[in-house]
Amino acid sequence: MTAHTEDQLIACHECDLLIEEVENQPGQDVICPRCNARLYYTTINGIERLLALSLAGLILFIPANLFPILTLKVFGQNQSQIILNSAMSLFDGGLFLIALLIMLFAIVIPLLQLLALLYISCSLHFGWGGRLLRQAMHSYQHLRGWGMLEIFLLGVLVSIIKLKDIAQLEIGLGLYSLAALIILITLMGITFNPHQLWQQIDHHRQQSKRYD
Amino acid sequence: MTKPLTSGYQSARQSGYLLCSDCNKLHKLAMEGHHCDRCGVKLHSRIPNSLNHSWACLITAVMLFLPANLLPIMTFKTFGQGEPSTILGGILQLLERDMLFIALVVLTASIVVPLLKIIALTILLSTVQFGLETNLRQKTIMFRAIEWIGRWSMLDIFVIGILVALVQLGNIAHIEGNHGATAFAIVVILTMFSAIAFDTRLIWDNGIAKAEAAKQTSRNHKED
């Protein structure tokens, strides 16, 4: 082990095993021989894909939040609901903490993740300044797992089933946009390759330093 | 899939290296407490105070688990009538209306998963804290499972939010949230924090220490 230079060594982030770095083909995962954690892999056109996905995601974010998800019809009365309503009505009912959490997990964090990825992919693809690249990467990495739109969608489905005997429900445009947005966010999570992106950021920083 | 070859299992820490937690760059162990030159975070060989923070979140979650399940989470009123219901009450109502599948989904997300998560974290933390002998790979799989599934417990919170927003028809029908839901949300968040604070590498450190101790004793036996 000691015969190798530092550049050829890596460590497993889950079990801290020291390993020699090996060459891998695109689409081939390198996994830890001890704990089977995925160490690194190669994504083809990762930055371009992230750019496309985050841009499409941001566009879909608008109808998903502005159009009604569900409309309830009882005795000629209509009650529509967008994502923000779920937080606001709990806030009105005095459940401030839950209102805040729903607001964060279903609106703010997904939005921040989309913006962070758009910033990262734009800076790397077009070679822009990228002064906040590190911060954007850290935010995206730490917010992973806290964006819960897919759980919100399951919540909508549970609510539909709970209410279907009591009242007439109509599914709105917002729900379809939300479903599409969730697919994009999931694809973003798969395409986001931290190991490779950090190397590209390192490269980007060294290049921009050269021009300074 | 490619598995790199290793000559014997040795951790980065034993060999004098540490791994950056955010960008996975390998540094010399002497860099502990300094900032990573690639991504700028503070470098630590292991998450500082991992066990303490993880225990603290877990114990608080356990304490709040009772109010979360005993206090009502929401009240459904039609024409001014209706009782507040707890998590379990809501599941029983679904069963009464012959919605077995959806009742199972809610039961899994709201009761089974948080309970399993609390038990699993207790086992993981005790193994490391008291240096118990254990199957290391199994423990790693256990951790990955709870880390992945834990967030789905937020389901009930979202359902309450959606129902409260939707069913606001004055006297005809009206749903409001109750404070049991706050306790439940805090339980879910705290178990997530507990899992984040837990450093999986501690499981393996503990395992290596155990294996070395075993080797030492067998050597002593031979000498005797």
Interface residues (C-beta under 8 A of the other chain):
Chain A: M1 T2 E6 L9 I10 A11 H13 E14 C15 D16 L17 L18 I19 E20 E21 V22 N24 Q28 D29 V30 I31 C32 P33 R34 C35 N36 A37 L39 Y40 I69 L70 L72 V74 F75 Q77 Q79 Q81 N85 S86 A87 M88 S89 L90 G93 L95 L97 I98 A99 L101 I102 F105 A106 R134 M137 H138 Q141 G145 W146 M148 I151 F152 L154 G155 V156 V158 S159 I161 K162 L163 D165 I166 A167 P194 H195 W198 I201 D202
Chain B: M1 T2 K3 P4 L5 T6 S7 Y9 Q10 S11 A12 R13 Q14 S15 Y17 L18 L19 S21 D22 C23 N24 K25 L26 K28 R38 C39 G40 V41 L94 R97 M99 I102 V105 V106 L136 R137 T140 E147 R151 W152 M154 L155 D156 I157 F158 V159 I160 G161 I162 L163 V164 A165 L166 V167 Q168 L169 I172 A173 E176 G177 N178 H179 A181 T182 A185 I186 I189 M192 T200 R201 I203 W204 D205
